[in-house]
Amino acid sequence: MADELSSPTETSDTENPYSVEQASRIYFLPNLMTAGNLFCGFAACMRCIEASFISRGASEMAAIIPPEAIAHYKGAVWYIFGAMAFDALDGRLARMGGRESLFGAEFDSLADVVSFGLAPALMVFFLIIRPAEGDPTLLSLGGLIGFVYLLCAAIRLARFNVITHPLLHRPGGKPSSKDFIGLPVPAAAGTIAALVLFLLNLMQHDKSLQWLTFGLPPLLLLVAMLMVSMVRYPSGKQIDLRTKTKLTTLVIYVVIAAAVVRFKEYAMFFVCLGYIFYGLVRHWRRHGLIKRAPLV
């Protein structure tokens, strides 16, 4: 009976998630990946600011975004995608090596706020400044929408940290659900970045299409609401080297990967949208909001 009632502090640090020493440990490789995530987020923010300065000084026509600025915005997009790659690696390395810690989880969330919260919000805000320049109402509205997105991203990350905290689970236990509750912040940022890349490629071919940037705020609000919603999205955390799959599933994933590599400016956007609406349709079906049509 004494063993059953013993305090968690009496167990070894390697098995005790409540130990200060265990929780604050800094493991090199996972946290190096998180630092790479943070660097990419910071670089994306800098690229957006540089693009804004170039746009203001390069052309007197408020509706035209110069090619140099477009190149900087594209650089910001690729930095966000780079941050997504680092974010996927840090958690996977930590789980594979058994090197998870509360410090790593908190550091990861702080990096995500910059890379997947602030950077996409700045990108959308600076992109709509050019067409809306001279209209203070539109500029204020764009700033408000950007803040709403950033706020929802921060709330989503805080909620994730709370529901996965060891204090809410038995020592050594893990949450039973394999789904994310709410749209993951990296997926939200990836969707925004992919749409920006899609629009920038259209603008390079036809400058008169720059008014399409006004379509960014509604999408920003949509993904912001999905981040703090209760819609469940599938997680890939359970996939490892021992995961088995069907041949047809493997072929589908290989084809999708090949399409993303070959048509990256367009395929990435449709892949991100597919992930978003897959979660929505599955949620609606679970709650009976979508009924299958009866067979005639």
ZAMIVEX-133815 format. One record per atom (N, C-alpha, C): residue in three letters; x, y, z. Coordinates in pm, whole numbers, plus 50000, padded with zeros to 5 digits. Example, Ala and Ser with C-alpha at 12.3 -4.5 7.8 and 13.67 -1.06 7.14 Angstrom:
2
Ala513194943150780;Ala512304955050780;Ala513204967050780;Ser512854977550708;Ser513674989450714;Ser512905000350787;
END
This chain:
296
Met500844987950000;Met500005000050000;Met500875012550000;Ala502005011950071;Ala502885023650077;Ala503435026949940;Asp503745016349861;Asp504275018949728;Asp503235025549639;Glu501965021549657;Glu500905027149574;Glu500665041749605;Leu500905045749732;Leu500635059549771;Leu501875068249768;Ser502975062849718;Ser504215070549719;Ser504115082349625;Ser504835092949656;Ser504835105149576;Ser505575102849446;Pro505175109849336;Pro505875108549209;Pro507335112449220;Thr507695120849318;Thr509075125249330;Thr509995114049375;Glu509415102949422;Glu510235092049469;Glu510645082749356;Thr510085084449237;Thr510455076149124;Thr511635082449052;Ser512225075048960;Ser513385080048887;Ser512975091148793;Asp513935100248762;Asp513655111648675;Asp513275107348535;Thr513825096048487;Thr513555091748351;Thr512125087048334;Glu511425083848444;Glu510055079048435;Glu509065088948493;Asn509535099548551;Asn508655108648622;Asn508485121848547;Pro507325124048480;Pro507125136348405;Pro506935148548495;Tyr506755146348626;Tyr506535157448718;Tyr507845162748777;Ser508945156048748;Ser510245160348799;Ser510685173048729;Val511135183148805;Val511615195648747;Val512825193048658;Glu513705184148703;Glu514905181048625;Glu514555174748491;Gln513615165348493;Gln513205158648370;Gln512475168348278;Ala511585176348334;Ala510775185348252;Ala511595196148185;Ser512695200348249;Ser513485211548196;Ser514695207148116;Arg514825194248090;Arg515975189548014;Arg515925194747870;Ile517095198547818;Ile517205203647682;Ile517965193347599;Tyr517255186247514;Tyr517875176347427;Tyr518295183047297;Phe519515180047253;Phe520155187947148;Phe519415187547015;Leu519245175646957;Leu518705174846821;Leu517265179946810;Pro516335175346896;Pro514975180646884;Pro514895195846898;Asn515625201446995;Asn515565215847015;Asn516345223546909;Leu517325217046846;Leu517995223246731;Leu517015224746616;Met516165214746595;Met515135215646492;Met514135226746525;Thr513775227946653;Thr512865238646694;Thr513485252346671;Ala514805253446698;Ala515495266046671;Ala515495269146522;Gly515625258746439;Gly515515260746294;Gly514135265546254;Asn513115260246319;Asn511735264846298;Asn511615279746330;Leu512155283746444;Leu512085297746486;Leu512845306746390;Phe514005302246346;Phe514785310046250;Phe514005312246121;Cys513375301746070;Cys512595302945946;Cys511435312745965;Gly510785312346082;Gly509695321646108;Gly510175336046111;Phe511305338246177;Phe511865351746183;Phe512265356546043;Ala512915347745965;Ala513315351345829;Ala512095354445742;Ala511005347045761;Ala509785349745684;Ala509225363445718;Cys509235367045846;Cys508765380445887;Cys509635391245824;Met510955389245824;Met511865399045766;Met511645400545617;Arg511415389445548;Arg511145390145404;Arg509875397945375;Cys508855396145457;Cys507605403545437;Cys507815418545457;Ile508575422145560;Ile508855436345586;Ile509675442345472;Glu510695435045425;Glu511495439845313;Glu510655441545188;Ala509755432045162;Ala508875433245045;Ala507995445445055;Ser507515448545177;Ser506675460245195;Ser507435473145165;Phe508685474145212;Phe509495486045185;Phe509775487445035;Ile510075476344969;Ile510335476744825;Ile509085481244750;Ser507925476244792;Ser506675479944725;Ser506375494844740;Arg506685500344856;Arg506405514444880;Arg507325523544800;Gly508555519244777;Gly509505528044711;Gly509735525544564;Ala509255514144512;Ala509595510544374;Ala508595515344272;Ser507355517844311;Ser506335521444213;Ser505385531744269;Glu505005541144186;Glu504025551244228;Glu502605546144211;Met502455535144139;Met501115529444118;Met500795520244236;Ala499845524544315;Ala499555517544441;Ala499105503144421;Ala498525500044306;Ala497965486744286;Ala498985476844230;Ile500215481344203;Ile501205472644141;Ile502245468344243;Ile502455455544255;Ile503515450144340;Ile504715447044251;Pro505855453544270;Pro507015451544182;Pro507555437344191;Pro508235432644086;Pro508775418844085;Pro509725416044200;Glu510515426144242;Glu511435423844354;Glu510685420644483;Ala509565427544503;Ala508755424844622;Ala508115411044614;Ile507655407144496;Ile507075393944478;Ile508095383144512;Ala509355385344471;Ala510415375644503;Ala510605374444654;His510515385644726;His510655385244871;His509475378044936;Tyr508275380444884;Tyr507105373444939;Tyr507225358344915;Lys507725354644797;Lys507925340344770;Lys508955334544866;Gly509995342344893;Gly510985337644991;Gly510365335345127;Ala509455344345168;Ala508765342745295;Ala507925330045296;Val507275327245183;Val506475314945173;Val507345302645193;Trp508495302345127;Trp509365290545139;Trp509965289445278;Tyr510185300645344;Tyr510645299945484;Tyr509565293845573;Ile508305297145547;Ile507215291045626;Ile507155276045601;Phe507325271945476;Phe507365257645447;Phe508565251045515;Gly509685258045518;Gly510855252845588;Gly510585251145736;Ala509885260945796;Ala509515259945937;Ala508615247845961;Met507735244845866;Met506885233045879;Met507715220245880;Ala508745219845795;Ala509615208045791;Ala510355206445924;Phe510905217345976;Phe511595216646106;Phe510645212546217;Asp509405217746212;Asp508415214646315;Asp508045199846313;Ala508005194046193;Ala507705179746183;Ala508875171346236;Leu510095176246215;Leu511265168446255;Leu511505168746406;Asp511275180346470;Asp511625181146612;Asp510825171446698;Gly509515171046677;Gly508705161746754;Gly508995147246722;Arg509245144346593;Arg509525130546555;Arg510855125646613;Leu511865134346610;Leu513145130646669;Leu513015128246820;Ala512235136946885;Ala512055135447029;Ala511345122347063;Arg510315118846985;Arg509575106447013;Arg510405094146979;Met511145094646868;Met511955083046828;Met513055080246929;Gly513635090746986;Gly514735088947080;Gly514295088647225;Gly512985089647250;Gly512505090047388;Gly513025102147462;Arg513115113547393;Arg513705125647450;Arg512685136947457;Glu511445133647493;Glu510415143847507;Glu510535150547644;Ser510325163547647;Ser510355170847774;Ser509395182547765;Leu508955187447881;Leu508065198947884;Leu508755211347829;Phe510065212447850;Phe510795223847793;Phe510675223747641;Gly510885212047581;Gly510795211047436;Gly509415214547385;Ala508375210347457;Ala507005213347414;Ala506725228347420;Glu507185234947527;Glu506945249347539;Glu507775257147437;Phe509025253147416;Phe509885259647318;Phe509285258347179;Asp508745246447149;Asp508135244047018;Asp506925253246997;Ser506115254947098;Ser504935263547085;Ser505315278247066;Leu506355282647137;Leu506805296447120;Leu507325298946979;Ala508055289246926;Ala508535290446788;Ala507375290346690;Asp506365282046717;Asp505205281146628;Asp504425294246623;Val504355301546734;Val503645314246735;Val504275323946633;Val505595323746624;Val506285332546530;Val506135327446387;Ser506445314646365;Ser506495309146230;Ser505115307246167;Phe504155302946247;Phe502845299446193;Phe501735309046237;Gly502065318446324;Gly501105328446366;Gly501445342146312;Leu502585347546354;Leu502965361146315;Leu503335362246167;Ala504135352946116;Ala504605353945977;Ala503455353845876;Pro502495344345882;Pro501385344945787;Pro500525357345803;Ala500315361945927;Ala499515374045949;Ala500185386145886;Leu501495387645902;Leu502215398645840;Leu502165397745688;Met502315385745637;Met502305383845492;Met500985388445431;Val499895384145491;Val498575388145438;Val498375403145454;Phe498755408745568;Phe498565422945590;Phe499345431345490;Phe500615428145467;Phe501415435845374;Phe500955434045229;Leu500435422345198;Leu499965420145061;Leu498705428145030;Ile497825430045130;Ile496615437745103;Ile496835452645121;Ile497985456645180;Ile498265470945194;Ile498355477645058;Arg499035470944963;Arg499285477444833;Arg497985480644760;Pro497095470944740;Pro495835474444673;Pro494965483844755;Ala495085483344890;Ala494205491344975;Ala494865504345020;Glu496045507644967;Glu496745519445012;Glu495895531944987;Gly495805540345087;Gly494995552345077;Gly493615550645138;Asp493235538445171;Asp491925535845233;Asp492155531445377;Pro492085540545474;Pro492385536845613;Pro491435526445669;Thr490195526045621;Thr489245516145671;Thr489695502045635;Leu490095500145509;Leu490545486945466;Leu491845482945536;Leu492725492645557;Leu493975489745626;Leu493715485545770;Ser492825492545838;Ser492485488945976;Ser491825475245982;Leu490965472545886;Leu490295459645881;Leu491305448445857;Gly492265451045767;Gly493305440945741;Gly494135438245864;Gly494485448845939;Gly495235446946063;Gly494455439146167;Leu493155441846177;Leu492315434746273;Leu492215420046238;Ile492035416946110;Ile491935403046068;Ile493235395646094;Gly494375402346068;Gly495655396146097;Gly495825393146245;Phe495365402346331;Phe495465399946475;Phe494555388546518;Val493355387646461;Val492445376546495;Val493115363246463;Tyr493765362346348;Tyr494455350046311;Tyr495565346846412;Leu496375357046446;Leu497465354946541;Leu496915350746678;Leu495835356946720;Leu495215353546849;Leu494745339046849;Cys494065334746742;Cys493565321046736;Cys494705310946732;Ala495805314446664;Ala496955305546660;Ala497545303846800;Ala497675314846874;Ala498215314047010;Ala497295306047101;Ile495985308047090;Ile495025300547171;Ile495085285747137;Arg495175282647009;Arg495235268546966;Arg496475261647024;Leu497605268447023;Leu498835262647078;Leu498735261047230;Ala498155271047297;Ala497995270047442;Ala497065258547479;Arg495975257047404;Arg495045246047432;Arg495715232447410;Phe496505231447305;Phe497215218847278;Phe498165215447392;Asn498885225247443;Asn499805222847554;Asn499065218347679;Val497875223847701;Val497105220247821;Val496595205947811;Ile495975202347698;Ile495345189147689;Ile496365177947675;Thr497625181147642;Thr498655170847635;Thr499605171347754;His499305179547853;His500195180847969;His500155168248054;Pro501305163648104;Pro501345151348185;Pro500465151948308;Leu500205163648363;Leu499365164548483;Leu497945159848458;Leu497515159948331;Leu496165155648298;Leu496085141048260;His497235134148266;His497265120048230;His498085112548334;Arg497855099748342;Arg498625091548433;Arg500075091148388;Pro501005090248483;Pro502415089448446;Pro502665078048346;Gly503295081448236;Gly503575071548133;Gly502455069948034;Gly501265075648062;Gly500145074647971;Gly500155085547866;Lys499405083347761;Lys499305093047653;Lys497845094847615;Pro497485106147556;Pro496125108147512;Pro495705097247414;Ser494475092547428;Ser494025081347346;Ser493695085447203;Ser493295097747179;Ser492875101847046;Ser494075103646955;Lys493945099246832;Lys494985100946732;Lys494745113346647;Asp493705120846678;Asp493355132746601;Asp493765145446674;Phe493955155946594;Phe494105169246650;Phe492715175146674;Ile492545182346783;Ile491305189546807;Ile491505203846755;Gly490855206946646;Gly491075219646580;Gly492145218346473;Leu492105227046375;Leu493095226646266;Leu494475229446324;Pro495465220846298;Pro496825223346349;Pro497365236546295;Val498115243646378;Val498645256646339;Val499565255646217;Pro500465245646207;Pro501275244646085;Pro500445242845959;Ala499365235045968;Ala498505233045850;Ala497805246145812;Ala497395253945911;Ala496765266845883;Ala497755276145813;Ala498975277045866;Ala499985285645806;Ala500355280745667;Gly500455267445650;Gly500775261845519;Gly499715265145416;Thr498445265145457;Thr497365268645365;Thr497475283245320;Ile497725292245415;Ile497895306345381;Ile499085308245288;Ala500215301945323;Ala501425303345242;Ala501225297645102;Ala500535286245092;Ala500305280144961;Ala499395288844875;Leu498375295144936;Leu497515304044860;Leu498275316444814;Val499135321944901;Val499945333544862;Val500845329944745;Leu501475318244750;Leu502335313944640;Leu501525312344511;Phe500325306944523;Phe499435305244408;Phe499085318844347;Leu498735328444430;Leu498365341744380;Leu499565349044322;Leu500725347744385;Leu501915354544334;Leu502295349644195;Asn502125336844170;Asn502405331644037;Asn501415336943935;Leu500165338543973;Leu499185344643882;Leu499535359143855;Met499985366343958;Met500325380543941;Met501505382543848;Gln502465373343851;Gln503615374743764;Gln503245373543618;His502205365943589;His501745364343451;His500775375243409;Asp500035380643504;Asp499055390943472;Asp498935400343592;Lys499555412143583;Lys499575421543695;Lys498195426843730;Ser497265426143638;Ser495925431143667;Ser495175422243765;Leu495745410643797;Leu495085401343890;Leu495455403844036;Gln496165414844062;Gln496615417144199;Gln495475420244294;Trp494305423444242;Trp493135425544328;Trp492715412444397;Leu493235400944346;Leu492885388144407;Leu493405386944550;Thr494365395544588;Thr494865395044725;Thr493775398144827;Phe492675404444783;Phe491575406944875;Phe490865393944914;Gly491185382844846;Gly490625369944886;Gly491355363645002;Leu492485369345042;Leu493265363745153;Leu492595365445289;Pro492055377345323;Pro491435378845456;Pro490325368945488;Pro489405365945394;Pro488385355945429;Pro488975342245460;Leu490005338145383;Leu490625325245413;Leu491345325745547;Leu491955337145578;Leu492635338645706;Leu491645336845821;Leu490455342645808;Leu489435341245911;Leu488925326945920;Leu488775320345806;Leu488295306445805;Leu489255297445882;Val490545298045848;Val491495289245916;Val491665293246063;Ala491475306246093;Ala491555310646233;Ala490435304246315;Met489225304246262;Met488095298146334;Met488265283046345;Leu488815276846241;Leu489005262346246;Leu490065258446349;Met491065267046370;Met492095263846469;Met491525262646610;Val490545270946642;Val489985270746778;Val488655263146783;Ser488325256146675;Ser487085248446672;Ser487305234746736;Met486235226746741;Met486325213046792;Met486365202946678;Val486605207646557;Val486715198646442;Val488005190546455;Arg487915177546437;Arg489075168846451;Arg489765166746316;Tyr491085167346319;Tyr491885165246199;Tyr492865153846223;Pro493075145446123;Pro493975133946142;Pro495405138246168;Ser496075130646253;Ser497465133346288;Ser498365122746227;Gly499535126746184;Gly500495117346128;Gly501535112946229;Lys501315116146358;Lys502315112946460;Lys502475097946481;Gln501465090146445;Gln501545075746467;Gln502305068546356;Ile502645075846250;Ile503345069646136;Ile504835069046165;Asp505415057246154;Asp506855055646172;Asp507345044946074;Leu508595040446093;Leu509185030846000;Leu508505017346005;Arg507745014546109;Arg507085001446122;Arg505625001946079;Thr505155013446035;Thr503755014745993;Thr503515007445862;Lys502464999245861;Lys502104991845740;Lys500994999045665;Thr500954997045534;Thr499915003345453;Thr499594994545333;Lys498464997445270;Lys498064990245151;Lys498804995745029;Leu498924987444927;Leu499634991544806;Leu498965003544739;Thr497625003344733;Thr496915014444669;Thr497135027544745;Thr497145026744879;Thr497395038644960;Thr498785044144934;Leu499775035244926;Leu501135039444898;Leu501235046444763;Val500575040644663;Val500605046544528;Val499975060444529;Ile498865062044601;Ile498205075144607;Ile499115085544669;Tyr499785081944778;Tyr500675091544844;Tyr501875094944758;Val502405085144685;Val503535087744595;Val503115097144483;Val501915095044428;Val501415103744321;Val501215117944372;Ile500665119344493;Ile500465132644550;Ile501815139544573;Ala502785132144625;Ala504115137944648;Ala504755142244517;Ala504605133944412;Ala505175137544283;Ala504505149944225;Ala503185151044243;Ala502465162844194;Ala502905175444267;Val503135174344399;Val503575185844476;Val504955190444430;Val505855180844402;Val507195184344355;Val507155190544217;Arg506335184844128;Arg506295189543989;Arg505505202443974;Phe504375203644043;Phe503515215444031;Phe503365222144167;Lys504485224744232;Lys504475229044372;Lys503685241844395;Glu503705251344299;Glu502995263944320;Glu501485262044329;Tyr500975251544268;Tyr499535249344265;Tyr499125237244349;Ala499905226444342;Ala499515214044410;Ala499485215744561;Met500435223344617;Met500475224844763;Met499225231644815;Phe498715241244738;Phe497495248144779;Phe496315238644783;Phe496185230244680;Phe495045221144675;Phe495185209844777;Val496415205844808;Val496615195744913;Val496185201345048;Cys496585213845076;Cys496195220145204;Cys494685221945214;Leu494075226445105;Leu492615227845106;Leu491935214345124;Gly492495204045060;Gly491915190645076;Gly491955185945219;Tyr493055188845291;Tyr493165185145432;Tyr492125192545516;Ile491955205545488;Ile490995213545564;Ile489575208245545;Phe489185206045420;Phe487815201945394;Phe487575187245425;Tyr488645179245428;Tyr488485165445472;Tyr488045165145618;Gly488685173245701;Gly488295173945842;Gly486885179245860;Leu486525189345779;Leu485185195045790;Leu484105185045750;Val484305178345637;Val483315168745589;Val483175157145687;Arg484285152345741;Arg484225141445840;Arg483505145945965;His483735158446007;His483045163746124;His481545164746100;Trp481155169745984;Trp479735171245952;Trp479045157545945;Arg479725147845889;Arg479135134445881;Arg478955128346019;Arg479925130246107;Arg479845124746242;Arg478665130646319;His478365143246291;His477295149946365;His475975150146286;Gly475935142546176;Gly474705141346101;Gly474315153646022;Leu475255163046001;Leu474935174845925;Leu474945172145775;Ile475625161145737;Ile475615156745597;Ile475055142645596;Lys473995140545526;Lys473395127345516;Lys473655121745377;Arg474025109245376;Arg474275103045247;Arg472975101945169;Ala473075105045041;Ala471885104744956;Ala471385090244943;Pro470075088244957;Pro469555074544945;Pro469695069244803;Leu469955056344793;Leu470065050344662;Leu468705049344596;Val468645053444470;Val467375053344396;Val467225040044326;
END
